[in-house]
Amino acid sequence: MSIYRQFGVEPIINASGTVTRLGGAPMPSEVLDAFREASEVTVPLEQLQAAASRVIAEATGAEAGLVTSGAAAALTLGAAAIMCGTELAKIAKLPQTDGFANEMLVAREQRSGYDHAVRASGARLVEVGLDESRAQAGGRRAELWEYEAAITENTVGILYVFSSESQPSLQPLIELAHRHNLPVLVDAAAQLPPRENLRLVESSGADLVTYSGGKALRGPQSTGILCGRRDLIASATLQMLDMDEHFELWDPPQELFKRSQLPGLPRNGIGRAMKVSKEEIAALLTALTMFANGEYDALIDGERACLDTIKSVLTAECPDLVRLEEQDHPSPKMLIRLESSCPLSALELCRRLRAGSPPIYLGHGQLDAGILVIDPLCLRPEDAATIARQLCSLLGS
Ligand SMILES: *Cc1c(COP(=O)(O)O)cnc(C)c1O
């Protein structure tokens, strides 16, 4: 019996991928083994995070890294590190930022609900640029000069949300920022795969980059990665770890902290509310290493097989109601475009699939265009036939 039924919760079929609302990705057994083994002994967390920093540096090409409680927490800590460095008075004050520079520039078109995590640090977002193409009122989007024109003495850095569609492109923006001595914090939470995006710090020169641990990395959903400049990672680490220690006894990992550079220990910082357990760290590092070594590539054939099963049933049973489009990059997906002859709208079909038994959740990002998306990453092999059968029965064939 499912552990969830034991608690009175009915399991669903998740065909919408590693979305947070549905609990992220399934963890490989190696990752779960790491979690269990890690719980059996004790290690000091700052030594474990220093080891994590080395593993993350190796996998990403960055100088240093930190395991955070999700990419969102990494955004909060990244902004906190950019604002405070190792100034203990500032660290103690967050999210109050009265009296020191706290503004981060962001393209208006890159604002999203996730930037609440940046604002939670106390940083203030200053929007720049217009996306005239979205407005169907021109073709131009946020431009470099608009960032430059917005820089003032209150500017501490730039927030950039990375994707293959982002504009302006990252590298010239970083060059501009560095000419003004401003660090760039990059949200690349869901931009893995492709695997090369893991080395974004190295390829772009970004100061800090965040990734989710619970999406395609297949680590615990409550983990994430912040990687980049060593001094900023040290600040983020200082603001996250528990600080209930005597400065005289504190024996910090040398590669991150030099005691001589600090007047004392800070109190618990803004990131103390975003702690990560030793088990989560061990599990995430195991997942990261597997992803970086290409060990997940073998799973892709199984994902394609799920899509093939659904495709062959739908093309045989209701060829006139749907048009299928397969994508293979950056990961396998199938778009189900509803034809005008289809008896249900995409929204209604989505609703009825969720109300069925077992409940089925499809990707709902393009409902307005009449498209349902199947992302097979979280499917078990037997789920494909169930999805196909339910779709056909709702479509009346
Ligand atoms: C998922 C996501 C986040 C949050 O990541 P968590 O690991 O869930 O905290 C932030 N930004 C973007 C763009 C995301 O897709």
The ligand as an SDF file (V2000), in Angstrom:
LIG
                    3D

 15 15  0  0  0  0  0  0  0  0999 V2000
   11.2340   26.3740   -9.6430 C   0  0  0  0  0  0  0  0  0  0  0  0
   11.7460   27.7610   -9.7890 C   0  0  0  0  0  0  0  0  0  0  0  0
   12.2270   28.4790   -8.6880 C   0  0  0  0  0  0  0  0  0  0  0  0
   12.1540   27.9370   -7.2820 C   0  0  0  0  0  0  0  0  0  0  0  0
   12.9310   26.8000   -7.1090 O   0  0  0  0  0  0  0  0  0  0  0  0
   12.7770   25.8980   -5.7890 P   0  0  0  0  0  0  0  0  0  0  0  0
   13.9310   24.9430   -5.8810 O   0  0  0  0  0  0  0  0  0  0  0  0
   11.4430   25.2470   -5.8850 O   0  0  0  0  0  0  0  0  0  0  0  0
   12.8740   26.8060   -4.6230 O   0  0  0  0  0  0  0  0  0  0  0  0
   12.7420   29.7450   -8.8880 C   0  0  0  0  0  0  0  0  0  0  0  0
   12.7900   30.2820  -10.1260 N   0  0  0  0  0  0  0  0  0  0  0  0
   12.3190   29.6380  -11.2180 C   0  0  0  0  0  0  0  0  0  0  0  0
   12.4090   30.2910  -12.5530 C   0  0  0  0  0  0  0  0  0  0  0  0
   11.7890   28.3400  -11.0880 C   0  0  0  0  0  0  0  0  0  0  0  0
   11.3290   27.6910  -12.1640 O   0  0  0  0  0  0  0  0  0  0  0  0
  1  2  1  0
  2  3  1  0
  2 14  2  0
  3  4  1  0
  3 10  2  0
  4  5  1  0
  5  6  1  0
  6  7  2  0
  6  8  1  0
  6  9  1  0
 10 11  1  0
 11 12  2  0
 12 13  1  0
 12 14  1  0
 14 15  1  0
M  END
$$$$
